[in-house]
């Protein structure tokens, strides 16, 4: 792994044994389960109500 100078005022965290994924954004959504801004009960049934 490359090394670099750490600024004296840097906030250094010790995450030994952990995984860090900077910039990871979830793109998971269930858009069909909503009508406007409220959940739609129709989206949670097996019958097609549309």
Biopython code that builds the backbone (N, CA, C, O; Angstrom):
import numpy as np
from Bio.PDB.StructureBuilder import StructureBuilder

atoms = [
    (1, "UNK", "N", (0.845, -1.173, 0.000)),
    (1, "UNK", "CA", (0.000, 0.000, 0.000)),
    (1, "UNK", "C", (0.889, 1.234, 0.000)),
    (1, "UNK", "O", (1.943, 1.243, 0.636)),
    (2, "UNK", "N", (0.476, 2.250, -0.695)),
    (2, "UNK", "CA", (1.250, 3.489, -0.765)),
    (2, "UNK", "C", (1.178, 4.232, 0.564)),
    (2, "UNK", "O", (0.207, 4.107, 1.310)),
    (3, "UNK", "N", (2.202, 4.992, 0.839)),
    (3, "UNK", "CA", (2.183, 5.811, 2.052)),
    (3, "UNK", "C", (2.137, 7.276, 1.652)),
    (3, "UNK", "O", (2.561, 7.649, 0.558)),
    (4, "UNK", "N", (1.624, 8.091, 2.543)),
    (4, "UNK", "CA", (1.534, 9.518, 2.283)),
    (4, "UNK", "C", (1.612, 10.257, 3.613)),
    (4, "UNK", "O", (1.378, 9.681, 4.676)),
    (5, "UNK", "N", (1.937, 11.517, 3.535)),
    (5, "UNK", "CA", (2.037, 12.326, 4.745)),
    (5, "UNK", "C", (0.639, 12.638, 5.270)),
    (5, "UNK", "O", (-0.248, 13.016, 4.504)),
    (6, "UNK", "N", (0.448, 12.480, 6.570)),
    (6, "UNK", "CA", (-0.833, 12.786, 7.204)),
    (6, "UNK", "C", (-0.737, 14.175, 7.821)),
    (6, "UNK", "O", (0.169, 14.428, 8.615)),
    (7, "UNK", "N", (-1.650, 15.078, 7.477)),
    (7, "UNK", "CA", (-1.606, 16.422, 8.057)),
    (7, "UNK", "C", (-1.694, 16.360, 9.587)),
    (7, "UNK", "O", (-2.356, 15.484, 10.143)),
    (8, "UNK", "N", (-1.020, 17.296, 10.257)),
    (8, "UNK", "CA", (-0.994, 17.298, 11.724)),
    (8, "UNK", "C", (-2.376, 17.471, 12.329)),
    (8, "UNK", "O", (-2.620, 16.989, 13.435)),
    (9, "UNK", "N", (-3.295, 18.149, 11.631)),
    (9, "UNK", "CA", (-4.635, 18.373, 12.170)),
    (9, "UNK", "C", (-5.667, 17.353, 11.666)),
    (9, "UNK", "O", (-6.870, 17.550, 11.834)),
    (10, "UNK", "N", (-5.191, 16.267, 11.051)),
    (10, "UNK", "CA", (-6.100, 15.250, 10.514)),
    (10, "UNK", "C", (-6.797, 14.499, 11.646)),
    (10, "UNK", "O", (-6.198, 14.240, 12.689)),
    (11, "UNK", "N", (-8.055, 14.153, 11.435)),
    (11, "UNK", "CA", (-8.814, 13.338, 12.381)),
    (11, "UNK", "C", (-8.570, 11.881, 11.993)),
    (11, "UNK", "O", (-9.193, 11.376, 11.059)),
    (12, "UNK", "N", (-7.677, 11.210, 12.697)),
    (12, "UNK", "CA", (-7.260, 9.847, 12.354)),
    (12, "UNK", "C", (-8.116, 8.844, 13.121)),
    (12, "UNK", "O", (-8.253, 8.947, 14.340)),
    (13, "UNK", "N", (-8.690, 7.882, 12.415)),
    (13, "UNK", "CA", (-9.506, 6.822, 13.016)),
    (13, "UNK", "C", (-8.778, 5.493, 12.868)),
    (13, "UNK", "O", (-8.111, 5.263, 11.859)),
    (14, "UNK", "N", (-8.896, 4.629, 13.845)),
    (14, "UNK", "CA", (-8.303, 3.298, 13.766)),
    (14, "UNK", "C", (-9.416, 2.298, 13.459)),
    (14, "UNK", "O", (-10.205, 1.944, 14.335)),
    (15, "UNK", "N", (-9.470, 1.853, 12.220)),
    (15, "UNK", "CA", (-10.473, 0.889, 11.798)),
    (15, "UNK", "C", (-9.819, -0.448, 11.464)),
    (15, "UNK", "O", (-10.205, -1.109, 10.499)),
    (16, "UNK", "N", (-8.844, -0.840, 12.249)),
    (16, "UNK", "CA", (-8.174, -2.119, 12.035)),
    (16, "UNK", "C", (-9.202, -3.249, 12.085)),
    (16, "UNK", "O", (-9.986, -3.338, 13.030)),
    (17, "UNK", "N", (-9.197, -4.105, 11.071)),
    (17, "UNK", "CA", (-10.132, -5.223, 11.008)),
    (17, "UNK", "C", (-11.511, -4.856, 10.496)),
    (17, "UNK", "O", (-12.403, -5.704, 10.486)),
    (18, "UNK", "N", (-11.710, -3.630, 10.074)),
    (18, "UNK", "CA", (-13.007, -3.164, 9.568)),
    (18, "UNK", "C", (-12.893, -2.853, 8.079)),
    (18, "UNK", "O", (-11.791, -2.800, 7.532)),
    (19, "UNK", "N", (-14.027, -2.650, 7.430)),
    (19, "UNK", "CA", (-14.058, -2.257, 6.020)),
    (19, "UNK", "C", (-14.635, -0.856, 5.907)),
    (19, "UNK", "O", (-15.633, -0.534, 6.551)),
    (20, "UNK", "N", (-14.012, -0.034, 5.095)),
    (20, "UNK", "CA", (-14.504, 1.324, 4.852)),
    (20, "UNK", "C", (-14.804, 1.469, 3.367)),
    (20, "UNK", "O", (-13.963, 1.153, 2.524)),
    (21, "UNK", "N", (-15.996, 1.944, 3.049)),
    (21, "UNK", "CA", (-16.399, 2.139, 1.662)),
    (21, "UNK", "C", (-16.807, 3.594, 1.473)),
    (21, "UNK", "O", (-17.999, 3.902, 1.471)),
    (22, "UNK", "N", (-15.839, 4.493, 1.313)),
    (22, "UNK", "CA", (-16.173, 5.914, 1.164)),
    (22, "UNK", "C", (-16.975, 6.163, -0.107)),
    (22, "UNK", "O", (-16.678, 5.614, -1.168)),
    (23, "UNK", "N", (-17.984, 6.992, 0.023)),
    (23, "UNK", "CA", (-18.790, 7.351, -1.141)),
    (23, "UNK", "C", (-19.839, 6.329, -1.522)),
    (23, "UNK", "O", (-20.526, 6.502, -2.529)),
    (24, "UNK", "N", (-19.982, 5.262, -0.740)),
    (24, "UNK", "CA", (-20.978, 4.246, -1.072)),
    (24, "UNK", "C", (-22.373, 4.803, -0.818)),
    (24, "UNK", "O", (-22.685, 5.243, 0.289)),
    (25, "UNK", "N", (-23.211, 4.778, -1.856)),
    (25, "UNK", "CA", (-24.570, 5.301, -1.764)),
    (25, "UNK", "C", (-25.528, 4.197, -2.186)),
    (25, "UNK", "O", (-25.326, 3.555, -3.217)),
    (26, "UNK", "N", (-26.548, 3.978, -1.407)),
    (26, "UNK", "CA", (-27.530, 2.949, -1.740)),
    (26, "UNK", "C", (-28.411, 3.428, -2.894)),
    (26, "UNK", "O", (-28.955, 4.531, -2.857)),
    (27, "UNK", "N", (-28.541, 2.587, -3.913)),
    (27, "UNK", "CA", (-29.431, 2.919, -5.028)),
    (27, "UNK", "C", (-30.666, 2.018, -5.012)),
    (27, "UNK", "O", (-31.342, 1.867, -6.030)),
    (28, "UNK", "N", (-30.958, 1.423, -3.860)),
    (28, "UNK", "CA", (-32.063, 0.491, -3.701)),
    (28, "UNK", "C", (-33.332, 1.258, -3.311)),
    (28, "UNK", "O", (-33.317, 2.045, -2.365)),
    (29, "UNK", "N", (-34.413, 1.030, -4.029)),
    (29, "UNK", "CA", (-35.676, 1.708, -3.719)),
    (29, "UNK", "C", (-36.854, 0.829, -4.116)),
    (29, "UNK", "O", (-36.732, -0.019, -5.000)),
    (30, "UNK", "N", (-37.985, 1.030, -3.467)),
    (30, "UNK", "CA", (-39.230, 0.337, -3.791)),
    (30, "UNK", "C", (-40.269, 1.391, -4.171)),
    (30, "UNK", "O", (-41.199, 1.654, -3.408)),
    (31, "UNK", "N", (-40.113, 1.978, -5.322)),
    (31, "UNK", "CA", (-40.982, 3.079, -5.737)),
    (31, "UNK", "C", (-42.431, 2.664, -5.921)),
    (31, "UNK", "O", (-43.328, 3.489, -5.743)),
    (32, "UNK", "N", (-42.686, 1.411, -6.272)),
    (32, "UNK", "CA", (-44.054, 0.963, -6.515)),
    (32, "UNK", "C", (-44.857, 0.837, -5.228)),
    (32, "UNK", "O", (-46.078, 0.684, -5.283)),
    (33, "UNK", "N", (-44.215, 0.896, -4.090)),
    (33, "UNK", "CA", (-44.919, 0.712, -2.827)),
    (33, "UNK", "C", (-45.475, 2.016, -2.267)),
    (33, "UNK", "O", (-45.949, 2.046, -1.132)),
    (34, "UNK", "N", (-45.424, 3.076, -3.036)),
    (34, "UNK", "CA", (-45.885, 4.368, -2.530)),
    (34, "UNK", "C", (-46.829, 5.042, -3.504)),
    (34, "UNK", "O", (-46.679, 4.930, -4.721)),
    (35, "UNK", "N", (-47.798, 5.738, -2.950)),
    (35, "UNK", "CA", (-48.672, 6.608, -3.731)),
    (35, "UNK", "C", (-48.486, 7.993, -3.142)),
    (35, "UNK", "O", (-48.946, 8.265, -2.032)),
    (36, "UNK", "N", (-47.830, 8.852, -3.858)),
    (36, "UNK", "CA", (-47.473, 10.157, -3.303)),
    (36, "UNK", "C", (-46.336, 9.965, -2.318)),
    (36, "UNK", "O", (-45.270, 9.471, -2.685)),
    (37, "UNK", "N", (-46.554, 10.352, -1.071)),
    (37, "UNK", "CA", (-45.508, 10.201, -0.059)),
    (37, "UNK", "C", (-45.897, 9.207, 1.026)),
    (37, "UNK", "O", (-45.191, 9.081, 2.026)),
    (38, "UNK", "N", (-47.028, 8.486, 0.842)),
    (38, "UNK", "CA", (-47.461, 7.518, 1.845)),
    (38, "UNK", "C", (-47.441, 6.107, 1.273)),
    (38, "UNK", "O", (-47.660, 5.931, 0.074)),
    (39, "UNK", "N", (-47.181, 5.086, 2.110)),
    (39, "UNK", "CA", (-47.177, 3.703, 1.623)),
    (39, "UNK", "C", (-48.555, 3.302, 1.102)),
    (39, "UNK", "O", (-49.577, 3.724, 1.644)),
    (40, "UNK", "N", (-48.577, 2.501, 0.067)),
    (40, "UNK", "CA", (-49.827, 2.026, -0.509)),
    (40, "UNK", "C", (-50.048, 0.563, -0.119)),
    (40, "UNK", "O", (-49.227, -0.281, -0.476)),
    (41, "UNK", "N", (-51.126, 0.231, 0.600)),
    (41, "UNK", "CA", (-51.395, -1.167, 0.964)),
    (41, "UNK", "C", (-51.533, -2.067, -0.259)),
    (41, "UNK", "O", (-51.259, -3.264, -0.168)),
    (42, "UNK", "N", (-51.952, -1.519, -1.404)),
    (42, "UNK", "CA", (-52.092, -2.319, -2.621)),
    (42, "UNK", "C", (-50.777, -2.953, -3.048)),
    (42, "UNK", "O", (-50.781, -4.014, -3.673)),
    (43, "UNK", "N", (-49.670, -2.335, -2.728)),
    (43, "UNK", "CA", (-48.367, -2.851, -3.139)),
    (43, "UNK", "C", (-47.951, -4.062, -2.311)),
    (43, "UNK", "O", (-46.988, -4.742, -2.664)),
    (44, "UNK", "N", (-48.653, -4.342, -1.222)),
    (44, "UNK", "CA", (-48.273, -5.438, -0.337)),
    (44, "UNK", "C", (-49.193, -6.643, -0.477)),
    (44, "UNK", "O", (-49.132, -7.552, 0.351)),
    (45, "UNK", "N", (-50.046, -6.678, -1.499)),
    (45, "UNK", "CA", (-50.946, -7.804, -1.705)),
    (45, "UNK", "C", (-50.573, -8.529, -2.986)),
    (45, "UNK", "O", (-49.885, -7.976, -3.844)),
    (46, "UNK", "N", (-51.030, -9.778, -3.114)),
    (46, "UNK", "CA", (-50.746, -10.558, -4.319)),
    (46, "UNK", "C", (-51.724, -10.230, -5.449)),
    (46, "UNK", "O", (-51.428, -10.470, -6.620)),
    (47, "UNK", "N", (-52.883, -9.685, -5.095)),
    (47, "UNK", "CA", (-53.858, -9.328, -6.116)),
    (47, "UNK", "C", (-53.402, -8.067, -6.844)),
    (47, "UNK", "O", (-52.817, -7.167, -6.242)),
    (48, "UNK", "N", (-53.673, -8.015, -8.126)),
    (48, "UNK", "CA", (-53.321, -6.823, -8.895)),
    (48, "UNK", "C", (-54.478, -5.845, -8.811)),
    (48, "UNK", "O", (-55.547, -6.087, -9.372)),
    (49, "UNK", "N", (-54.264, -4.738, -8.110)),
    (49, "UNK", "CA", (-55.312, -3.740, -7.907)),
    (49, "UNK", "C", (-55.121, -2.529, -8.812)),
    (49, "UNK", "O", (-55.533, -1.425, -8.455)),
    (50, "UNK", "N", (-54.512, -2.714, -9.961)),
    (50, "UNK", "CA", (-54.284, -1.581, -10.851)),
    (50, "UNK", "C", (-54.832, -1.848, -12.217)),
    (50, "UNK", "O", (-54.729, -0.998, -13.101)),
]
sb = StructureBuilder()
sb.init_structure("model")
sb.init_model(0)
sb.init_chain("A")
sb.init_seg("    ")
for serial, (resi, resn, name, xyz) in enumerate(atoms, 1):
    if name == "N":
        sb.init_residue(resn, " ", resi, " ")
    sb.init_atom(name, np.array(xyz, "f"), 0.0, 1.0, " ", f" {name:<3s}", serial, name[0])
structure = sb.get_structure()
